[in-house]
Amino acid sequence: ENAFNIDVSSSGESLDFNIKGSLTPKNESESALDLQVNLTKFDLAALPKIVPSEVYGGSGILSGKIDIDGTTSKPELNGSLNFNQAKIGLVANGSTYAIDNQKINIKPDQIAFNKFTIADSAGQKLVVDGNINHQNFNNLKANLTVKANNFEIANLKADANQGYYGKLLADLDIDISGKLDAPKIKANIDIAEETALT
């Protein structure tokens, strides 16, 4: 078989990855895949430069390994993405969240969160559990829960010009199911007494 060997890599201050493997043509429009993607690091400090309207601060590392098999029309992904000592500051709500030693597992028909935990500035935790099922990343269906106690939803300064400012804390108990383009959401949200929003 006439396989094309692939070896692509990039090593820099913010991004270090390589893609190795082969691409084997099956016919004029489709090829078999046998690739290994190794993301040694993506430095999240680069996020504010990439999406400045969304993220005002970032630190820590995103890494992962993903095997890509199947074909170009139906790729099958197996692997994981790992967050290590990550912090991300969001423009929309003024809050900074920490994601440390957390993993998202990727399977050919599923993205699994496995109690993926995000901490706010006070160390209060929001836990995302469950999975998103898919067919080659189409027809995405969720089976997720989001739970938190006294979690920081917003922490905006007056000069952010968002129409409101202050700190919003809440208890969350949310179920998300069905197709992602029209999900069924069952939510219990209790605003905490410490909230001071203007």
RAQUIHU-V620801 format. One record per backbone hydrogen bond with DSSP energy under -0.5 kcal/mol. NH is the residue of the N-H (numbers start at 1). CO is the residue of the C=O. E is the energy in kcal/mol with one decimal. If there is no record, write none. Layout:
nh:NH co:CO e:E
nh:NH co:CO e:E
//
This chain:
nh:3 co:1 e:-1.5
nh:4 co:23 e:-3.2
nh:5 co:3 e:-0.6
nh:6 co:21 e:-3.2
nh:8 co:19 e:-2.7
nh:10 co:17 e:-2.6
nh:12 co:15 e:-2.2
nh:16 co:41 e:-2.6
nh:17 co:10 e:-2.5
nh:18 co:38 e:-1.8
nh:19 co:8 e:-3.4
nh:20 co:36 e:-2.3
nh:21 co:6 e:-1.7
nh:22 co:34 e:-2.5
nh:23 co:4 e:-2.1
nh:24 co:32 e:-2.5
nh:25 co:2 e:-0.7
nh:25 co:23 e:-0.6
nh:26 co:30 e:-3.0
nh:27 co:30 e:-1.9
nh:32 co:24 e:-3.4
nh:33 co:70 e:-3.1
nh:34 co:22 e:-1.9
nh:35 co:68 e:-2.6
nh:36 co:20 e:-3.1
nh:37 co:66 e:-3.3
nh:38 co:18 e:-2.9
nh:38 co:36 e:-0.6
nh:39 co:37 e:-0.6
nh:39 co:64 e:-2.9
nh:40 co:16 e:-1.4
nh:40 co:38 e:-1.1
nh:41 co:16 e:-1.9
nh:42 co:62 e:-1.5
nh:43 co:14 e:-3.3
nh:44 co:42 e:-0.6
nh:44 co:60 e:-2.3
nh:46 co:43 e:-2.1
nh:47 co:44 e:-1.4
nh:49 co:46 e:-1.0
nh:50 co:46 e:-1.6
nh:51 co:47 e:-3.2
nh:54 co:51 e:-1.7
nh:55 co:51 e:-2.6
nh:56 co:89 e:-2.2
nh:57 co:89 e:-1.1
nh:59 co:87 e:-1.9
nh:61 co:84 e:-2.4
nh:62 co:42 e:-2.1
nh:63 co:82 e:-2.5
nh:64 co:39 e:-2.4
nh:65 co:80 e:-1.3
nh:66 co:37 e:-2.6
nh:67 co:78 e:-3.5
nh:68 co:35 e:-2.9
nh:69 co:67 e:-0.6
nh:69 co:76 e:-2.8
nh:71 co:74 e:-1.4
nh:72 co:31 e:-2.0
nh:76 co:69 e:-2.6
nh:77 co:75 e:-0.5
nh:78 co:67 e:-2.2
nh:79 co:106 e:-2.6
nh:80 co:65 e:-2.0
nh:81 co:104 e:-2.3
nh:82 co:63 e:-3.9
nh:83 co:102 e:-3.1
nh:84 co:61 e:-2.8
nh:84 co:82 e:-0.5
nh:86 co:99 e:-2.1
nh:87 co:59 e:-2.3
nh:88 co:97 e:-2.6
nh:89 co:57 e:-3.0
nh:90 co:88 e:-0.5
nh:90 co:95 e:-2.7
nh:91 co:54 e:-2.6
nh:92 co:54 e:-0.5
nh:94 co:90 e:-1.5
nh:97 co:88 e:-2.6
nh:98 co:119 e:-3.0
nh:99 co:86 e:-2.8
nh:101 co:83 e:-0.9
nh:102 co:83 e:-1.7
nh:104 co:81 e:-2.5
nh:105 co:103 e:-0.5
nh:105 co:112 e:-2.2
nh:106 co:79 e:-3.2
nh:107 co:105 e:-0.5
nh:107 co:110 e:-3.6
nh:110 co:107 e:-1.0
nh:111 co:132 e:-2.5
nh:112 co:105 e:-3.0
nh:113 co:130 e:-2.8
nh:114 co:130 e:-0.8
nh:116 co:128 e:-2.4
nh:118 co:126 e:-2.8
nh:119 co:98 e:-2.8
nh:120 co:124 e:-2.5
nh:123 co:120 e:-1.8
nh:126 co:118 e:-3.3
nh:127 co:147 e:-3.0
nh:128 co:116 e:-3.1
nh:128 co:126 e:-0.5
nh:129 co:127 e:-0.6
nh:129 co:145 e:-2.4
nh:131 co:143 e:-1.8
nh:132 co:111 e:-2.5
nh:133 co:141 e:-2.9
nh:134 co:109 e:-2.1
nh:135 co:138 e:-2.9
nh:136 co:108 e:-0.6
nh:136 co:134 e:-0.5
nh:138 co:135 e:-1.3
nh:141 co:133 e:-2.9
nh:142 co:178 e:-3.2
nh:143 co:131 e:-2.4
nh:144 co:176 e:-2.8
nh:145 co:129 e:-2.5
nh:146 co:174 e:-2.6
nh:147 co:127 e:-2.2
nh:148 co:172 e:-2.2
nh:149 co:125 e:-0.7
nh:151 co:170 e:-2.7
nh:153 co:151 e:-0.8
nh:153 co:168 e:-3.1
nh:154 co:168 e:-1.4
nh:155 co:93 e:-3.3
nh:156 co:166 e:-2.1
nh:160 co:157 e:-2.0
nh:161 co:158 e:-1.2
nh:166 co:156 e:-3.2
nh:167 co:196 e:-1.5
nh:168 co:154 e:-2.5
nh:170 co:151 e:-2.1
nh:171 co:190 e:-2.9
nh:172 co:148 e:-2.3
nh:173 co:188 e:-1.6
nh:174 co:146 e:-2.9
nh:175 co:186 e:-2.9
nh:176 co:144 e:-2.8
nh:177 co:184 e:-2.4
nh:178 co:142 e:-1.3
nh:180 co:140 e:-2.4
nh:182 co:179 e:-1.3
nh:183 co:180 e:-0.6
nh:184 co:177 e:-3.5
nh:185 co:183 e:-0.6
nh:186 co:175 e:-2.5
nh:186 co:184 e:-0.5
nh:187 co:185 e:-0.6
nh:188 co:173 e:-2.1
nh:189 co:187 e:-0.5
nh:190 co:171 e:-2.1
nh:191 co:189 e:-0.5
nh:192 co:169 e:-2.7
nh:195 co:192 e:-1.5
nh:196 co:167 e:-2.6
nh:198 co:165 e:-3.3
//
